[in-house]
Amino acid sequence: MEQGITTRKKERRYRDQADFAKAIFGERVQKLSVDGGFSCPNRDGTKGQGGCAFCNNRAFVPEYCRAEGGIARQIEEGIRFFERKYSGQKYLAYFQAYSGTYAPLEVLRERYEEALAHPRVAGLVVATRPDAVTPEALDYLEALARERYVCIEFGVESTSDAVLSRVNRGHGAAEAERACRESARRGIYTGVHLIMGLPGESRREMVEGAARVSRWPVHLLKLHQLQVVEGTPMADEYRANPGAFTLYALEEYLDLVVDVVERARPDLYLERFVNQTPAAYLVAPRWGVKNFEFAALLARRLKERDTWQGKYYAEI
């Protein structure tokens, strides 16, 4: 048995979300996107107005994920959606919309605990910004994590302060690192999200930035290619000046991801590599590739290059 597992992992050459779920839960689990009705400090004037240049929240949350009607309704609708394919599995309530910790503690407590009360929900995943988590919220999540699975996913997006400023992010890389370290220190599973291809960031900077993040005490890393999405300032800028953008072709991006995988910490879990914006929202690039299809391409490219996760980690 052990030999079979070792062989399978060597063939895939990196640690993925399925490995993580197996290690934590002993079985497959499915994230259910939940809209907690939160806003964002980069939209309401606390940090800025208009949000990040690349963000249109409606483009990346499923149709059932709408705050109207409450948390329990969204969970029931999400379960009905996924039960057609995966019957009887466990679920994680994924507070994905906007900044999932951006509310008073009593509101967070009410909405998280409504989700956890569902008998099919095994834990929480909270997507948020590094500058939208208070010490009080972390205290609460730390206590909750002693009893239930809790993961915070921080939208770091880039480790370049110049790039973060360019896309109106509203925080810097040092702030992101502090938030990740504080979350992990408290025993909360911690993930990082990076966008590959933001304007002004070179290929080398992206690879080195991802390698730097993998040295933080985080458990999960999610990547995706830059996508220009309708209804965003970036879409307007792209149409006015497309030459200011480097939108990778699929083959180019595949090699970029291999470079990241080679430099990633060997025990880090690589959860995702591409995003799938609905066609109605997507301006460019239009690859038409789903995450599982990209994973198959990645496995083949890693084999072709005879490389694996962490191959060059010690050399960084």
Buried (B, 14 or more C-beta within 10 A) or exposed (E): EEEEEEEEBEEBBBBBBBBBBBEBBEEEBBBBBBBBBBBBBBBBEBBBEEBBBBBBBBBBBBEBBBBEEBBBEBBBBBBEBBEEEEEEBBBBBBBBBBBBBBBEEEEBBEBBEBBBEBEBBBBBBBBBBBBBBBEEBBEBBBEBBEEBBBBBBBBBBBBBBEBBBBBBBBBBBEBBBBBBBBBBEBEBBBBBBBBBBBBBBEBEBBBBBBBBBBBBEBBBBBBBBBBBBBBBBBBEBBEEEEEEBBBBEBEBBBEBBBBBBBBBBEEBBBBBBBBBBEEEBBBBBEBEBEBEEBBEBBBEBBEEBEBBBBBEBEEE
